């Protein structure tokens, strides 16, 4: 498994835990606000949680993130 895939799996596991849902409920195309029912404050709080785990999210425009894949792509771009 390459580094991008490892990051995606780690973020997926953290997001599933954060939302109290199964890993299988999160797909690349899952929209954060629609499919996963996250409010803007929850997305911000989740990003802070990821910062605490060593992910670099400063400079990511959260307003531009719609899907789980866009979130992980943005995190990968800020490594």
Secondary structure as UniProt FT lines:
FT   HELIX           3..19
FT   HELIX           23..25
FT   TURN            28..29
FT   TURN            32..35
FT   HELIX           40..52
FT   TURN            53..54
FT   TURN            58..59
FT   HELIX           62..64
FT   HELIX           68..77
//
